[in-house]
Amino acid sequence: MNSELETKTKKTMLNTKDMQVGSGKARPIMGPGNRELKINRITYEKTPYDSEAHNVMLHVEGRPEGDDFEGFLKDKDNESSGRYEGQVGRVRVSPFPFKDTTLPSGREINKDQEILKSMIFLGEVLGMRNELDSIEANTIEDFMAHCNNLFTMDETGSKWFNACLASREWESKEGYINNDLYIPRMSKDGVGMENFEVENSRLLTFDPAVHVRSIVKKNNADQNFEPKTNGSTSGSDFVL
């Protein structure tokens, strides 16, 4: 009897986190939470506030939302390009940008090496470590171009994985609150990305109190966003 009641309760649970105001449809843009994802593109980007710091961005898409869903155009300048079938988002592989730096402890951080470690983690999540190890490149830009080709959709189909997406909220000049999504660092509590086929899951369970850094809406004219780095701009989260 209790089992039957639990089943009925699960079927009737309601949630608004992926809805947009004025309809019951899912929003086209992805928010933080536990997600099933595929990578449509990987980009290596210089930060706007520090020319020596870079982010590795995963341009991800969630599972198809159904016939009533209207996703973003795949090419905003070409309506014939078709629309994404699931929610999309830009996700940094590290909570902080990658940069050559020296930590207060005296430990030196090499940007390129830390990025390679992050790609090792992603390659193991996707079950493609051997293919990753076959890449040779003269520059980190060339290496990341190869990773983009390797880890995105190809003729064999999409490479789906589980992830916990964390967020730093930021306010636009128009006063809207947006999400700066990233993969939380691995810790004793678990990992931020995981292959579907692992036997004993260690994926972090999304907790807004832990994985969302909320902001207080500004009341002044300066609405520009610059990510806070707590004194560090190094993406040294993949020490394997």
N, C-alpha and C positions, 0 to 999 in steps of 0.2 A: 504493500500500500504506500509506504514511504517513498519507494522507488518510483511509483507511478506519479505521485505528487511532485517529486523533484523534476521529473520529465516535463510535466505540464508547466511547472514554474519556469523552467529554462526556455520553453517555447514562447512564453508570453512576456519575457523580459524586454523592456524597451530601452533604447539608448539614443542620444542625440548628437554624439561627438562627431559623427561624419556627415551630419545633415547641414543644409544651408537654410537660412531664414526664408520663409515663404513657400517651402515645399518639403516633401519627404524624400527628395532625391539626395544622393551622396554628393558631397562637394567634389569638384574636379581636382583640387589640390590636396595633397596628403598632409596629415598632421602627425604629432608624436603618438607612439603606442607600439604594441607588438604587431608586426606586419609580416606578410608573405610577399616577397619582392623579387623582381628581376631587374637587371641593369640594362638600360637602353643606351647609355653612353657614359664614359668616364672622361673627365676633363681635369687638366692640371692648370690651376689658376693663381695668378699673383693677387695678393690682397690689395685693396684700394688704399689702405692706410700704412703699408710697409712693403716697399718694393723687394725686400729680401725674404719676405715670408710668403709661403704658398699653401694653398689648400688642394687636396685631392677630392674632387666632387663626384659622387655617384648619382647619376640621373636615373632615378628608379621609377618603377611602375608597379602598382598593386594588382591583385587578381581582378579579372573582369567583373564589373558591377551589374551587368545585365542590360536588357534592352532599353530601359528608361533612363539610363545614365548618359549624360552628355559630357564627354571628356574634352580636354583641351585639344586644339588642332595640333597635329604632329609638326606642322610647319605653319606658324601663325600668319605667314604672308601668302599661303597657298591653301585655299579652302578645299581643293581636290586632294590634299595630302591625306585626308582621313583623320579620325580622332582617336585618341588613346581610349582603350576599353576599360582601363582602371584609373584610379587616382595616381597622380604623379608628384614627384618632389625631388629636390636637390638635397643630397645628404653628404655631409663631410665625413670622411673615414676616421677623423680624429676630432676630439673636442677643441683642440687648438691648432692653429696653422703650424706648418713645418718650417723651421728656420735653423741655420747654424747658430749655435749659442753656447754659452757656458753657464751651467746651473750654479746656484749659490754654493753647492757642495764641492764645486770644482770640476764636476764631470762635464766633459765636452760632448755636445750633441751635434752630429753630422746630419744635415737635412736629407741628403740623398739616401743615406743608409736607413734612416727612420722611415722614409717613404718605401724603400724596398721591403722593410719588415712589414709594413702595412699591407703590401701586395702579397707577401707570403701568407699572411693571415687570411686575406680574401681568397687566394688561390686554394688554400686548404679547406676553407668553407665550401667552395664550389667544386671541390674534388679535382682540381686542375693544377696541383703543385708541379707535376712532371712537365706539363706544357709550359708553365711559368719559368721553370728552371732552364728551359731551352732558349729563352730570350737573351740576346746579347745586344747591347746598345752603347753608343759612345757618350750619350747625354741622358739626363733624367727625363728630358722632354721626349726624346725618342723612345725611351723605355716605356713611358706612360702611354705613348701612342700605340705601342705593341700591346700593352695591357688592355687598352680600349678595344682593340680588335679581338683579343682573346676572351675577355670576360663578358662581352655583350652577345646579344642574340645572333645566331648563325643558322646555317641550313639544318643543323641537327636539332634545333628547337631552343626554347628559352631555358636559362639556368636559374631556377628559383631557389630561394633560401629564406630562412627565418631571420628576423632582426628585431631588436628593440631600438626604437628611434627616440632619442632624447631631444630636447629643444631649449634654446635660449630665445625667449620672446624679445621682439624689438618693435618699436613704433615707427611707422612711416610718417612722412611729412604731412600726410592727410589725416593722421591720427589713428590709423588702423593698426591692430596688433598682429604681427606676423611671426612665423616660426622659423628660426635658424636651426635646421635639423642636423643632427650628428649622431655617430655611433658612439655610445659611452665606452669608456676604457674598460678593459677586462680587469677583473679583480677576483678576490676569493668568493664573491657573491655570484659570479658567473661571467658570461661573455655577451657581447653586443650583437654578434652574428653567429649563425650556426647552420650547418647542413641539415637538410630534411631527414637524412637517414641515420643520424646518431642514435645510439641505443639509450644512452643516459643523458638527457638534455641538461645543459648548463646555461641555457639562454636566460638572460635577465628578464624578470617579469616587470613590465612597465608599471611604475608607481609615480604619479604626478608630483608627489611630494619630494621625490628623489630626482626624477628625470626631467623636470620642467623648471627652468629658472625664470620665474615670472618677473615682470617689471611693473612699476607704478606708472600709469599714463602721465606723460609730461604736460605741464601747463604753460610752458614757455615756448618761444618761437623757434628754439633750436631743436629740430626733430631729427637731426642726422644720426645715423646708427653707426657705431663702431664697436665690434665685439670686444667684450672684456676678456682679458687673458690672465687675470690674477698674477700679473708680474712675469708671466712666461708666455713666449710665443712659439714654443717648440712642441711639435706633435710627437712627443716621445712616449707614446702610449703602447707601443708594440715591441717591448723588450722581450724577445722570445728566448 
